[in-house]
């Protein structure tokens, strides 16, 4: 079978949940679909594909077709004329198209297509999006994409239910398929921690013990049992992370993530406890984030709040393992990869009791009302001071995270693609 896949979402030069989904799912699809041919469509005027994606062509059943048209021009043509059809750009013998994300696309009527909906936040919480994003979603017309598709993949039962209710779509058309997790996060980082207990706030690292002269952290430590500790120090230096133990958020910095409330809850937590933990809010900037940075600027603990920016993929497992607690108070999520990665890394998690987060994480994280700042602050203190609860969240979380794999996600996705092609 010849499967066409739209990978234009990798053309934006950023790395969010959608890019994570594509970059982890597709190599596993290629391995499991060894009898299938995969023809990938990429288009970008500005951005080249990263090396890890170009390496996909080393698979004998993969070919990437690249175009360099201005994306806005291509999108305008698709919106106005429903041309070009993506399958035509890949050749005339595609059996099924796979669209891993909602965006501008058109497919020939004779070609079945499968589309992934990661969430319907743009329908349920339009006030979290700026005017540009709202217009973009209106023009893309997700209801039509859902209606004309052969099958719909969702990343949670919660999103599947939203599609049924909002788009009046039948059960038989929707396939909820949970995301996976990279084995990298399940690897034991190290028992040898930096010289402070990350659950004992206030004990600072003795920085002079780790000073080097024009050498990287990798070179400063012997490649032995201290090698992982060197990685931690390297990550701390690269992102200018605090020397104190810290609480962590990782995700796109945008209103939907409820970061203003996180900062206010952190203020309350610090004011009411004697625990001197810092707060690290990591990730790429999204949209309408001015209030978030303003909340940090006016915080009485502003010197303890850090925004290190985007985190490289290779550094994420180390960053998680360095943190004392991961907090994800999002108002709405389609799935929630960062909390799962934290659990796999042996870090206790606090997340919202809303939408898919409650479905996916349930008793494996301490869930809170995202609208209740006091409850979020209480949860921070409880996890950090109740050792029995903390150890339970860590041990059960690591065990639970092992139930997820991209191999499982790919196997079920491949089934859906074959079913769509045969329909």
URPEFEN-V805367 format. One record per pair of residues at least 4 apart in sequence whose C-alpha atoms are under 7 Angstrom apart, sorted by the first residue. I is the first residue (numbers start at 1). J is the second residue. D is the distance in Angstrom with one decimal. If there is no record, write none. Layout:
i:j:d
I:J:D
I:J:D
This chain:
i:j:d
1:36:4.8
1:37:6.1
1:95:6.3
2:36:6.0
2:37:4.7
2:38:6.0
2:94:5.2
2:95:5.3
2:96:6.9
3:37:6.1
3:38:4.9
3:39:6.2
3:94:6.1
3:95:6.0
3:96:5.2
3:97:5.9
4:38:5.9
4:39:4.8
4:40:5.8
4:87:6.8
4:94:6.2
4:96:6.3
4:97:4.6
4:98:6.1
5:39:6.2
5:40:4.8
5:41:6.1
5:97:5.8
5:98:4.8
5:99:6.1
6:40:6.0
6:41:5.0
6:42:6.8
6:98:6.5
6:99:5.4
6:100:7.0
7:40:6.5
7:41:5.7
7:42:5.4
8:41:6.7
8:42:4.9
8:43:5.6
9:19:6.8
10:19:6.2
11:43:6.7
11:44:5.5
11:47:5.8
11:49:7.0
12:47:6.9
13:47:6.2
15:19:5.5
15:20:6.8
16:20:6.2
17:21:6.1
18:22:6.3
18:101:6.9
19:23:6.0
20:24:6.1
21:25:5.8
22:26:5.8
22:100:6.8
24:406:6.6
25:29:6.3
25:406:6.0
25:410:5.9
26:30:6.2
27:31:6.4
28:32:6.2
28:406:6.8
28:407:5.9
28:410:5.8
29:33:5.7
29:410:5.2
29:414:6.7
30:34:6.3
32:411:6.9
34:61:6.8
36:61:6.7
37:61:4.9
37:62:6.2
38:61:6.0
38:62:4.9
38:63:6.4
39:62:6.0
39:63:5.0
39:64:5.9
39:90:6.8
40:63:6.2
40:64:4.6
40:65:6.0
41:64:6.1
41:65:5.2
41:66:6.2
41:90:6.8
42:65:6.2
42:66:4.8
42:67:6.2
43:66:5.7
43:67:4.6
43:68:5.4
43:69:6.4
44:67:6.6
44:68:5.0
44:69:6.2
44:70:6.5
44:71:6.3
45:68:4.7
45:69:5.5
45:70:5.1
45:71:6.9
49:53:6.3
49:54:6.5
50:54:6.5
51:55:6.1
56:62:6.7
57:62:5.3
57:63:5.7
57:64:6.8
65:90:6.9
69:74:6.7
70:74:6.4
71:75:6.0
72:76:6.0
73:77:6.2
74:78:6.3
75:79:6.1
75:104:5.7
76:80:6.0
77:81:5.6
77:82:6.6
77:83:5.9
78:82:4.2
78:83:4.8
78:84:6.2
78:104:6.7
78:105:6.3
78:106:6.4
82:106:5.6
83:106:6.6
84:106:6.9
85:89:6.8
85:106:4.9
85:107:4.7
85:108:5.8
86:90:6.7
86:105:6.9
86:106:6.1
86:107:5.6
87:91:6.4
87:92:7.0
87:94:6.4
87:97:7.0
87:107:6.1
87:108:6.9
88:92:5.7
95:111:6.5
95:421:6.0
96:111:5.9
96:112:5.2
96:113:5.5
96:417:7.0
96:421:5.4
97:112:6.5
97:113:4.5
97:114:6.3
98:113:5.8
98:114:4.9
98:115:6.0
99:114:6.1
99:115:4.6
99:116:6.4
100:115:5.9
100:116:5.0
101:115:6.5
101:116:5.3
101:117:6.3
102:116:6.9
102:117:6.5
102:142:6.9
103:140:6.0
104:140:5.3
107:111:6.7
112:149:6.8
112:150:5.6
112:420:6.3
112:421:6.2
113:149:5.5
113:150:5.5
113:151:6.9
114:149:6.0
114:150:5.9
114:151:4.9
114:152:5.7
114:417:6.7
115:149:6.8
115:151:6.8
115:152:5.2
115:153:6.1
116:152:5.9
116:153:4.5
116:154:5.7
117:153:6.2
117:154:5.1
118:154:5.9
118:155:5.8
118:334:5.3
119:159:5.5
119:333:6.7
119:334:4.4
120:124:6.3
120:159:6.8
121:125:5.3
121:332:6.7
122:126:5.0
126:134:6.9
128:255:5.6
128:256:5.7
129:133:5.8
129:134:6.2
130:134:6.3
130:287:7.0
130:288:6.5
131:135:6.2
132:136:6.1
133:137:6.3
134:138:6.2
135:139:6.2
136:140:6.2
137:141:6.2
141:145:6.6
142:146:6.2
143:147:6.1
143:167:6.0
144:148:6.1
145:149:6.1
146:152:6.9
150:420:5.9
151:173:5.0
151:174:6.0
151:420:6.4
152:173:6.1
152:174:4.8
152:175:6.1
153:174:5.9
153:175:4.8
153:176:5.7
153:177:6.6
154:159:6.1
154:160:5.8
154:175:6.2
154:176:4.6
154:177:6.0
155:159:7.0
155:176:5.6
155:177:5.1
155:178:4.9
155:179:6.2
155:334:6.4
155:335:6.0
156:160:6.4
156:176:5.4
156:177:6.4
156:178:5.8
156:334:6.4
156:335:5.9
156:356:6.4
157:161:6.1
157:176:5.7
158:162:6.4
158:355:6.1
158:356:5.3
159:163:6.3
159:334:6.1
160:164:6.3
160:174:6.6
160:176:6.3
161:165:6.2
162:166:5.9
163:167:5.3
163:168:6.9
163:169:6.4
164:168:4.9
164:169:4.6
164:170:6.3
177:409:6.3
178:409:6.4
179:406:6.6
179:409:6.0
180:404:4.8
180:405:4.0
180:406:4.1
180:409:6.1
181:341:6.9
181:404:5.9
181:405:5.1
181:406:6.0
182:405:6.9
183:187:6.5
184:317:7.0
185:317:5.4
185:341:6.2
185:344:5.6
185:345:5.5
186:344:5.2
186:345:6.1
189:228:6.4
190:228:5.9
192:229:6.4
193:229:6.2
194:229:6.2
195:205:5.6
196:203:5.8
196:204:6.4
196:205:6.0
198:245:4.9
198:323:7.0
198:324:5.4
199:324:5.9
199:384:6.6
201:244:6.5
201:245:5.6
201:275:5.8
201:276:5.2
201:277:5.4
202:244:6.2
202:276:5.4
203:244:6.7
204:243:5.7
204:244:5.3
205:243:5.8
207:211:6.6
212:220:6.6
215:219:6.0
215:220:6.3
216:220:6.3
217:221:6.6
217:230:5.7
217:231:6.9
217:233:6.7
217:234:5.1
218:230:6.0
218:231:6.8
221:226:6.8
221:227:6.4
221:230:6.0
222:226:6.8
222:227:6.5
223:227:5.1
226:230:6.4
227:231:6.5
228:232:6.5
229:233:6.3
230:234:6.1
231:235:6.2
232:236:6.2
232:318:6.1
233:237:6.1
234:238:6.1
235:239:6.2
235:315:6.6
236:240:5.6
236:241:4.8
237:241:6.7
239:308:5.3
240:308:6.9
244:277:6.4
244:278:6.4
245:277:5.5
245:278:6.4
245:323:6.8
245:324:6.5
246:277:5.0
246:278:4.4
246:279:5.4
246:280:6.6
246:323:5.6
246:324:5.9
247:277:6.7
247:278:6.2
247:279:4.8
247:280:6.1
247:323:5.9
247:324:5.7
247:325:5.0
247:326:6.0
248:279:6.1
248:280:4.9
248:281:6.1
248:323:6.1
248:325:6.2
248:326:4.8
248:327:6.1
249:280:6.3
249:281:4.9
249:282:6.0
249:326:5.9
249:327:5.4
249:328:6.2
250:281:6.1
250:282:4.7
250:283:5.5
250:338:6.6
251:282:6.5
251:283:4.9
252:283:5.2
252:284:5.1
252:285:5.9
252:286:5.7
253:257:6.9
253:283:6.3
253:284:6.1
253:285:4.8
253:286:5.2
253:289:6.4
254:285:6.9
254:286:5.1
254:287:5.5
254:288:6.2
254:289:5.3
255:259:6.9
255:288:6.7
255:289:6.5
256:330:6.1
256:331:5.7
256:332:6.5
257:329:6.5
257:330:4.1
257:331:6.1
258:262:6.5
258:329:6.0
258:330:5.2
258:331:6.2
259:263:6.2
259:292:6.2
260:264:6.3
260:292:5.1
260:295:6.1
261:265:6.0
261:373:6.1
262:266:6.1
262:329:6.9
263:267:6.2
263:295:6.8
263:296:6.6
264:268:6.4
264:373:6.8
265:269:6.1
265:373:5.0
265:374:6.4
265:376:5.9
265:377:4.7
266:270:6.1
266:377:6.2
267:271:6.1
267:299:6.8
267:301:6.7
268:272:6.0
268:377:6.1
269:273:6.0
269:377:4.9
269:378:7.0
269:381:6.7
270:274:6.8
270:275:6.5
270:276:6.8
278:304:4.9
278:305:6.1
279:304:6.2
279:305:4.8
279:306:6.2
280:305:5.9
280:306:4.7
280:307:6.1
281:306:6.1
281:307:5.1
282:307:5.6
282:308:5.5
282:309:5.3
282:310:6.3
283:309:4.9
283:310:4.2
283:311:6.3
284:309:5.6
284:310:4.7
289:293:6.7
290:294:6.1
291:295:6.0
292:296:6.6
293:297:6.2
294:298:6.3
295:299:6.1
296:302:5.6
296:305:6.8
297:302:5.8
298:302:6.8
301:305:6.9
311:315:6.5
311:316:6.4
312:316:6.5
315:319:6.1
316:320:6.1
317:321:6.3
317:345:6.6
318:322:6.2
319:323:6.6
320:342:5.8
320:345:6.3
320:347:7.0
321:345:5.7
321:346:6.8
321:347:6.6
324:347:6.6
325:347:5.9
325:348:5.4
325:349:6.1
326:342:6.7
326:347:6.7
326:348:6.3
326:349:4.8
326:350:6.3
327:349:5.9
327:350:4.8
327:351:5.9
328:339:6.9
328:350:6.1
328:351:4.6
328:352:6.7
329:351:5.1
329:352:4.9
329:370:5.5
330:352:6.1
330:370:6.7
331:354:6.7
331:370:6.2
332:354:6.7
332:355:6.1
333:355:6.6
333:356:6.1
333:357:6.7
334:356:5.9
335:356:5.5
335:357:6.4
336:340:6.9
336:357:6.5
337:341:6.2
338:342:6.1
339:343:6.3
339:349:6.5
340:344:6.3
340:401:6.3
341:345:6.2
342:346:6.5
342:347:5.3
342:349:7.0
343:347:5.4
343:348:6.3
343:349:6.8
343:394:6.7
343:397:4.8
343:398:5.3
343:401:6.3
344:397:6.6
344:398:4.7
344:401:5.2
346:394:5.2
346:398:5.9
347:394:5.8
348:365:6.9
348:390:6.3
348:393:5.4
348:394:5.2
349:365:5.1
349:366:6.3
350:365:5.6
350:366:4.8
350:367:5.7
351:365:6.7
351:366:6.4
351:367:5.0
351:368:6.2
352:357:6.4
352:367:5.2
352:368:5.0
352:369:5.8
352:370:5.4
353:357:6.3
353:358:4.9
353:367:5.0
353:368:5.4
353:369:5.8
354:358:5.7
355:359:7.0
356:360:5.9
357:361:5.8
358:362:4.8
361:365:5.9
364:393:6.2
364:396:6.5
364:397:5.5
365:393:6.4
368:375:6.4
368:376:6.2
369:375:6.9
372:376:6.5
373:377:6.3
374:378:6.1
375:379:6.1
376:380:6.4
377:381:6.6
378:382:6.1
379:383:6.2
380:384:6.3
381:385:6.0
382:386:5.6
383:389:6.5
383:390:5.4
386:390:6.2
387:391:6.0
388:392:6.2
389:393:6.2
390:394:6.2
391:395:6.1
392:396:5.8
393:397:5.5
394:398:6.2
395:399:6.4
396:400:6.1
397:401:6.1
398:402:6.6
405:409:6.6
406:410:5.9
407:411:6.1
408:412:6.4
409:413:6.1
410:414:6.0
411:415:6.4
412:416:6.4
413:417:6.3
414:418:6.2
415:419:6.1
416:420:6.1
417:421:6.2
418:422:6.2
419:423:6.2
